[in-house]
Every structure is written in structure tokens, then in C-alpha cells.
């Protein structure tokens, strides 16, 4: 059966690994803890977990634990009886009762008061709830999926989150990568958002210029997908022509993308003839060690290095591996026009990993 990704857009290797995990976890009733920075689309991922589960035809009930005051959150989750508190003029079921048979999504659970965490633990362990002001328990059949942008292990160490609840929630950890680690997904999402907003505003479809694309992929997107969506909506309103140029982008993006060092190969040329264009990227570095004489099988299929290669280059194993890694990184950077997000995607590693490796080699 085809996986329902509930509108999550992307083809990056980092997102593909999330989809692979999604396909394995969704059909189960296991508790899942989704982590990721704010704006990465955690609720979309949770909705996909529900949509691909055996509970898909039952209710999906989200609740933001950080947006509701503690004294109201308990009633929202567990319901209350008539007269339990001022203005409780009638009994009311809580979210867990409403979701019976389905899924409850506890968003930003790291914001939940410790006193309420005990009650969530009881739901997980005993599958029962007690309404505020009630004197009996009710059985509920719900799957709980929680999400947070906090490091819950640090929260446990500081005493702000119960250790027993953390381990009950963290049966299946699922991490959604930040946008800066998703390579060309930035452009896929940008194009999708632009198309949607242009249709909504009944204007001609906007296209991104090559220069604008380079800036967008070099920017680190601290607000993640939510920030990208907001920028695309702004462009759909303020861009005069039908092609988005660098000058149309917010100054924050222009300055931060350059400061990040990802556009060191592509500085803006300030002459009238070339304003808004980029210089060509530097040529790839020369081969750091002599090429061996081609051997049968070297072309047409992959050929693993052999001991003779070490003797040919005069290197030990450590130096040989480091040199091979440096060559691959240099080639990836050249192919990606020195945009580190894209180079990391080509190498199948995180952007932060690539930057750290370059730093160790004193490579800009």
C-alpha cells in the first residue's frame, strides 16, 4: 500500500529516512515521540502516522500543551464533571474521551506542568482517565503521539520533566530534520508554496531566478518550513515581475546567506551590466595524489581500492582515507556551486557534519 505522507514535500535523503521509519511505525500502536525544531512540520508528520495506521478512520485529536494554561489543560485533556469548578455548569468529556479508538497528539509536551505529567503516565500505563471533579475512572483506547522542540533528556536532568514519562513516550523516537539539512527540498517547497499563493491571489505563476535559488538554498532557515512559507507568501504579494530576483528577497535572507559563507563563490557584482548576477564558482582543486594506471574493471563498475593503491601513493591508511574524503567533499562542493547544504545532500551527510569536516581541514 502506498504511503500517505499527508502533504509532506521533499526528496532529500534525510527526509527519505523519516518516510522509511514512518512506514514501519505507523501501522503499530506504539507510542511515538516526534522531535525537531519549531517550524519543521512535526504536526504533518504526526498526521501521517495517524493516516497510515489502523486508526485512520477514527478521530485525530491534537492539543497544544504550551498554548493552554495549566488549570484549563487538565479539563481539556480529561474532561470535568458538573460543578467541578466555577463555570462548570455541565459535565464535559475531555480530548481523550473524544479520541476513543483514535489518536491523541500532545504537541509541545515539554511545556506540560509536572503535575499533569503524572496523569498522562497513567493513561499510557492503565489506559484510563478520571475527569476533573469525578470519582470514577473511564477506560479509553487511544494511541498517544507526542512532539517537542525541546531536548527532553536535558529537561529530565533539570527536573522539569518526569523520567518515567520520558521513557514511556520515547518508545519510538522520530526526528524531523531542520530545513537546512534537506538540500534541494528548499526549492521544491518554495515552488509549491509559490504556486499555491499565486493561484490563491489569481496572479501569474512566479518563478525563481537562478540567483534567487542559490540564495534560498544557502540561507540556513532558522524558522524552517514555516519561515519559508511566509517568505513565499510575501513574494507572491510584493514581487512586481514574474521572476523573483535577489533584490525581491528580504534583506535578512540576503545578509544571513552571505554571512554563512555559503555564497563565498557567488558574490554580487555591482556593475550595471552584471548587477544581480553571480561569478562562476572556483575550479575544483587539483588531484592531491597521482592517478593510478587504469586497470580492467575500473570503468563500467565500481572498483574498490587495493593495497597496491597505498604503495602507489606512498600513504598510510589514515592519510589515504582522509585524502579520499577530501576529494569527495571538494567534488561535491564544486558540483553544488559551493553551496554547503547541497554538497552535504550529495554526500549523504548533515550540513553541520560537512562544515565540521571542512573546518578540521582548514577549508573555507
Buried (B, 14 or more C-beta within 10 A) or exposed (E): EEEBBBEBBBEBBBBEEBBEBBBEBBEBEBBBBBBBBBBBBBBBBBBBBBBBBEBBEBBBBBBBBBEBEEEEBBBBBBBBBEEBEEEBEEBBBBBBBBBBEBBBBBBBBBBBBEEBBEBBBBBBEEBEBBBBBBEEEBEBEBBBBBBBBBEBEEBBEEEBBBEEBBEBBBBBEBBBBBBBBBBBBBBBBBBBBBBBBBEEEEEEEBEBBEBBBBBBBBBBBBBBBBBBBBBBBBBBEEBEEEEBBBEBBBEEBBEBBBEBBBBBBBEBEEEEEEEEBBEEBEEEEEEEBEEEEEEEEEEEEEEEBEEEBBEBBEBEEEEBEBBBEBBEBBBBBBBBBBBBBBBBBBBEBBBEEBBEBBEEEEBE
